[in-house]
Amino acid sequence: MKPIKELLNFSLINIDKPAGPTSFSVSEFVCRRLGLSKTSHMGTLDPKVTGVLPITLGRACKLASYFIRHDKCYVGILHTHKEMKISDLQKLVDENFIGKIKQTPPNRSAVKREEREREIYSFQFLESSESKRDFLFSCSVEGGTYIRKICSDLGEKIGGAHMGELRRTEAGIFSEDSLVSLYEFETAVSKFESGNEDELRAMLVPAEVAVKRVMKSVYVDKRALKALHTGKPLFSKDIIVVDDVVLKDGEVFALFTEEDVFVGVYRKIGGGKMDKEKVTTGGNEIFGRSEFVFN
C-alpha cells in the first residue's frame, strides 16, 4: 500500500461543489487543508453551480488537461419569461441545439470570447412547473460547453429565458457516485491529522488508476527507464505488451512498467499494432515521445 503522503501528492478527489464559492476557492481550500504545494480543478463551475468538481492533487496537476477535455452531464432549471409548452421547447432544442453547434462564451467566462464549435449529445426536458415557466432538463455535452449560453440562446427564440439552477452530475470519469462534500472532506482531514488516515485515503483516487480510464496503457521494460527519465524517446524494442493495443499516430497513451508503476504520458509516433509479445514493427523505431514523465 502506497504511503498516504505519497498518495496525496499524486491523486485526485471528487469534490461536491456547493453553491457560493468559486471553483478556484474550493481548490485552494483543499490545497491548504492538505498542506500541498498545488492543486487544480478540472472544469470551472460558476459560483452558483453545484456538483462534480474533480481536483488534482500535487504532481497530478500535470495530468489535469487529459481529464478536463472529456464530456460533461448536467441537470438544471430553465426559467422562461412567459408560459411555454414543454413539447414546444423540446422541438426548438431538437432543431437548433443538438449535434455540433457554434457557441461564443458568455461575458463572464474563464476563456477568450471567440466563437467555437461544441457538440451537444442530448438535451431533454423532463418536466414543467404548474406555472409552465420553469422546466427541469438534463443534458450531455462536450467539455467546454456553456449550458447558461444554451439557455439564453434558446430564450432569444421564445421571447426570453435564462438558466435558473444547474448541477453537474458527471465530468469525464467522475460522477456523483464518488462525490465528497466539503464537510466530509474536512472531517476526514481532521481525523488524518489525529492519526487516522482511513477516511481520507478512501476519498483519494490514485492518478495511476484515473489515467488508465481516460487513455490506453502501454507497458515498458524497466531497463529502459533511465533513458526515458532523461528525456529519451520511447523505442518499440523496449515495449512489453500485456493486451492487444492499437494506437493511432498522434494518440496519447499512459506508459507503465511491468510492475504497474506509472512512468508518464507519451504520444504515438507513426502507426503500428502491438501484439502480446512485441510491437509488430519491431526494432529500434521511435514508438513515442514524452509529454509528461513522472520521476
C-alpha positions as CSV (number, residue, x, y, z in Angstrom):
1,M,0.0,0.0,0.0
2,K,1.3,3.4,-1.0
3,P,2.1,5.7,1.9
4,I,-0.6,8.4,2.4
5,K,1.8,11.3,1.9
6,E,2.9,9.9,-1.4
7,L,-0.7,9.2,-2.4
8,L,-1.7,12.8,-1.5
9,N,0.9,14.1,-3.9
10,F,-0.3,12.2,-6.9
11,S,-4.1,11.6,-6.8
12,L,-7.5,13.1,-7.4
13,I,-10.5,13.8,-5.3
14,N,-14.1,14.4,-6.5
15,I,-15.5,17.3,-4.5
16,D,-19.2,18.1,-4.4
17,K,-19.0,21.9,-5.0
18,P,-21.6,23.8,-3.1
19,A,-23.3,27.0,-4.4
20,G,-21.4,30.1,-3.5
21,P,-17.7,29.7,-3.7
22,T,-15.8,29.7,-7.0
23,S,-14.2,26.6,-8.3
24,F,-10.8,28.2,-7.6
25,S,-11.5,28.9,-4.0
26,V,-12.7,25.3,-3.4
27,S,-9.5,24.0,-5.0
28,E,-7.4,26.4,-2.8
29,F,-9.2,25.2,0.3
30,V,-8.4,21.6,-0.5
31,C,-4.8,22.7,-1.1
32,R,-4.4,24.5,2.2
33,R,-6.0,21.7,4.3
34,L,-3.8,19.0,2.8
35,G,-0.7,21.2,3.0
36,L,0.1,20.7,-0.6
37,S,2.1,23.0,-2.9
38,K,-0.5,22.8,-5.7
39,T,-4.0,21.6,-6.6
40,S,-6.0,22.2,-9.8
41,H,-9.7,21.9,-10.5
42,M,-10.9,20.3,-13.7
43,G,-13.7,22.2,-15.5
44,T,-14.7,25.5,-14.0
45,L,-18.2,25.8,-12.4
46,D,-19.9,29.1,-11.9
47,P,-20.2,30.1,-8.3
48,K,-24.0,29.3,-8.3
49,V,-23.5,25.9,-10.0
50,T,-23.1,22.8,-7.8
51,G,-21.9,19.3,-8.3
52,V,-19.0,17.3,-9.6
53,L,-15.7,19.2,-9.3
54,P,-12.7,16.8,-9.7
55,I,-9.5,18.2,-8.2
56,T,-6.0,17.0,-9.0
57,L,-3.5,17.0,-6.1
58,G,0.2,17.7,-6.2
59,R,2.0,16.3,-9.2
60,A,-1.2,15.0,-10.6
61,C,-1.9,18.6,-11.7
62,K,0.3,17.9,-14.7
63,L,-2.3,15.4,-15.8
64,A,-5.3,17.7,-15.4
65,S,-5.5,18.6,-19.1
66,Y,-6.0,14.9,-20.0
67,F,-9.1,14.7,-17.8
68,I,-10.7,18.1,-18.3
69,R,-11.4,17.7,-22.0
70,H,-13.9,14.9,-21.5
71,D,-17.7,15.0,-21.7
72,K,-20.0,16.5,-19.1
73,C,-23.5,15.9,-17.9
74,Y,-25.8,18.3,-16.1
75,V,-29.3,18.7,-14.7
76,G,-30.8,22.1,-14.4
77,I,-33.8,24.5,-14.5
78,L,-34.7,26.7,-17.5
79,H,-36.9,29.7,-16.5
80,T,-38.9,31.2,-19.4
81,H,-40.2,34.7,-19.3
82,K,-43.7,33.6,-20.5
83,E,-45.7,30.4,-20.3
84,M,-44.5,27.6,-22.7
85,K,-45.4,24.1,-23.6
86,I,-42.7,21.6,-22.8
87,S,-43.2,20.0,-26.2
88,D,-42.6,23.3,-28.0
89,L,-39.3,23.8,-26.0
90,Q,-38.2,20.3,-26.8
91,K,-38.8,20.8,-30.5
92,L,-36.8,24.1,-30.5
93,V,-33.9,22.4,-28.8
94,D,-34.0,19.4,-31.1
95,E,-34.0,21.6,-34.2
96,N,-31.3,24.1,-33.0
97,F,-29.2,22.8,-30.2
98,I,-28.5,19.1,-30.8
99,G,-25.3,18.0,-32.5
100,K,-22.4,20.4,-33.3
101,I,-23.3,24.0,-32.6
102,K,-21.4,27.3,-32.7
103,Q,-21.1,29.0,-29.3
104,T,-19.4,32.1,-28.0
105,P,-18.6,32.0,-24.3
106,P,-20.6,34.5,-22.1
107,N,-19.0,37.8,-21.0
108,R,-18.1,36.3,-17.6
109,S,-16.1,33.3,-18.6
110,A,-12.6,31.9,-17.9
111,V,-11.7,31.7,-21.6
112,K,-11.3,34.0,-24.6
113,R,-14.6,35.2,-26.0
114,E,-14.4,33.8,-29.5
115,E,-16.8,31.5,-31.4
116,R,-16.1,27.8,-31.2
117,E,-17.7,24.6,-32.1
118,R,-19.1,22.3,-29.4
119,E,-21.2,19.2,-29.6
120,I,-24.5,18.6,-27.7
121,Y,-25.2,14.9,-27.4
122,S,-28.6,15.2,-25.7
123,F,-30.8,17.9,-24.1
124,Q,-34.0,16.6,-22.7
125,F,-36.8,18.5,-20.9
126,L,-38.1,16.2,-18.1
127,E,-41.0,18.1,-16.5
128,S,-42.5,21.6,-16.1
129,S,-43.8,23.5,-13.1
130,E,-47.5,24.3,-12.7
131,S,-46.8,27.9,-13.9
132,K,-45.3,26.5,-17.1
133,R,-42.3,28.8,-16.8
134,D,-39.8,26.5,-15.0
135,F,-38.6,23.4,-16.8
136,L,-36.3,20.7,-15.5
137,F,-33.8,19.4,-18.0
138,S,-30.9,17.1,-18.3
139,C,-28.1,17.2,-20.9
140,S,-24.9,15.6,-22.0
141,V,-22.3,17.8,-23.8
142,E,-18.8,18.1,-25.0
143,G,-16.4,19.5,-22.4
144,G,-16.2,23.3,-22.6
145,T,-19.9,23.8,-23.5
146,Y,-21.7,26.6,-21.7
147,I,-25.1,25.5,-20.6
148,R,-26.1,29.0,-19.5
149,K,-25.4,30.2,-23.0
150,I,-27.6,27.5,-24.5
151,C,-30.4,28.6,-22.2
152,S,-30.0,32.3,-23.1
153,D,-29.8,31.5,-26.8
154,L,-32.9,29.4,-26.5
155,G,-34.5,32.4,-24.8
156,E,-33.8,34.6,-27.8
157,K,-36.1,32.3,-29.8
158,I,-39.1,32.4,-27.4
159,G,-39.1,36.0,-26.1
160,G,-36.7,35.4,-23.1
161,A,-35.4,32.7,-20.9
162,H,-32.5,32.1,-18.6
163,M,-30.9,29.3,-16.6
164,G,-32.3,29.1,-13.0
165,E,-30.3,26.3,-11.4
166,L,-27.6,23.9,-12.6
167,R,-25.8,20.9,-11.2
168,R,-23.0,18.9,-12.9
169,T,-23.6,15.2,-12.4
170,E,-20.7,13.8,-14.5
171,A,-17.3,15.1,-15.6
172,G,-15.5,12.6,-17.7
173,I,-14.8,9.5,-15.5
174,F,-16.2,11.2,-12.4
175,S,-19.8,11.1,-11.3
176,E,-22.0,11.7,-8.3
177,D,-21.3,8.2,-7.1
178,S,-17.9,9.2,-5.7
179,L,-18.7,12.8,-4.6
180,V,-17.2,14.1,-1.3
181,S,-18.8,17.0,0.4
182,L,-16.6,19.8,1.9
183,Y,-17.9,18.7,5.3
184,E,-16.9,15.1,4.7
185,F,-13.5,16.2,3.4
186,E,-12.9,18.5,6.4
187,T,-13.9,15.7,8.8
188,A,-11.5,13.2,7.1
189,V,-8.6,15.7,7.2
190,S,-9.2,16.3,10.9
191,K,-9.1,12.6,11.6
192,F,-5.9,12.3,9.4
193,E,-4.3,15.0,11.5
194,S,-5.2,12.9,14.6
195,G,-3.5,9.8,13.2
196,N,-6.4,8.1,11.4
197,E,-5.9,8.2,7.6
198,D,-8.6,5.6,6.6
199,E,-11.4,8.1,5.6
200,L,-9.1,10.4,3.7
201,R,-7.4,7.5,1.9
202,A,-10.8,6.2,0.8
203,M,-11.6,9.5,-0.8
204,L,-8.5,9.7,-3.0
205,V,-8.3,8.3,-6.5
206,P,-4.7,7.4,-7.4
207,A,-3.6,9.2,-10.5
208,E,-2.3,5.9,-12.0
209,V,-5.8,4.4,-11.7
210,A,-7.6,7.5,-13.1
211,V,-5.3,7.8,-16.1
212,K,-6.0,4.3,-17.2
213,R,-9.6,5.2,-17.5
214,V,-9.0,8.1,-20.0
215,M,-6.3,6.6,-22.2
216,K,-4.8,3.4,-23.4
217,S,-2.0,1.8,-21.4
218,V,1.4,0.5,-22.7
219,Y,4.0,-1.4,-20.7
220,V,7.7,-0.9,-21.0
221,D,10.8,-2.9,-19.9
222,K,12.1,-1.3,-16.7
223,R,15.6,-1.4,-18.1
224,A,14.6,1.5,-20.4
225,L,13.6,3.8,-17.5
226,K,16.9,5.5,-17.1
227,A,16.9,6.7,-20.7
228,L,13.2,7.7,-20.5
229,H,13.8,9.7,-17.4
230,T,16.5,11.7,-19.1
231,G,14.1,12.7,-21.9
232,K,15.0,10.0,-24.5
233,P,12.1,8.8,-26.8
234,L,10.4,5.5,-26.3
235,F,11.6,2.8,-28.7
236,S,9.5,-0.1,-29.9
237,K,12.1,-2.6,-28.8
238,D,11.6,-1.6,-25.2
239,I,7.8,-2.2,-25.1
240,I,6.2,-5.2,-23.4
241,V,2.6,-5.6,-24.2
242,V,0.0,-7.1,-21.8
243,D,-3.1,-6.7,-24.0
244,D,-3.6,-6.0,-27.7
245,V,-3.5,-2.3,-28.2
246,V,-3.9,-0.3,-31.4
247,L,-2.7,3.3,-31.2
248,K,-3.3,5.9,-33.9
249,D,-0.5,8.2,-35.0
250,G,-0.5,11.2,-32.6
251,E,-2.6,9.5,-29.9
252,V,-1.6,9.9,-26.3
253,F,-1.1,6.8,-24.0
254,A,-0.1,6.1,-20.5
255,L,3.2,4.2,-20.0
256,F,3.7,1.8,-17.1
257,T,6.4,-0.7,-16.1
258,E,5.7,-4.4,-15.8
259,E,5.1,-3.9,-12.1
260,D,2.3,-1.4,-13.0
261,V,4.4,1.7,-11.9
262,F,3.3,4.8,-13.8
263,V,6.1,6.2,-16.0
264,G,4.4,9.0,-17.9
265,V,2.2,10.1,-20.8
266,Y,3.5,9.6,-24.3
267,R,2.3,10.5,-27.8
268,K,2.4,7.8,-30.5
269,I,4.8,8.4,-33.4
270,G,3.8,6.6,-36.6
271,G,1.3,3.7,-37.0
272,G,1.6,0.1,-35.9
273,K,-0.3,-2.5,-33.9
274,M,1.2,-4.3,-30.9
275,D,0.6,-8.0,-30.1
276,K,1.1,-9.7,-26.8
277,E,4.8,-10.2,-27.2
278,K,6.3,-7.2,-29.1
279,V,5.4,-4.4,-31.4
280,T,4.8,-5.9,-34.8
281,T,7.1,-3.3,-36.4
282,G,9.9,-4.3,-34.0
283,G,13.4,-2.9,-33.9
284,N,14.7,0.5,-32.9
285,E,12.0,2.7,-34.4
286,I,10.8,5.6,-32.2
287,F,7.4,4.5,-30.9
288,G,6.5,7.6,-28.9
289,R,7.8,10.9,-27.4
290,S,7.1,12.0,-23.9
291,E,4.6,14.7,-22.9
292,F,4.9,14.1,-19.2
293,V,7.4,11.9,-17.4
294,F,6.8,11.1,-13.7
295,N,10.1,10.8,-11.9
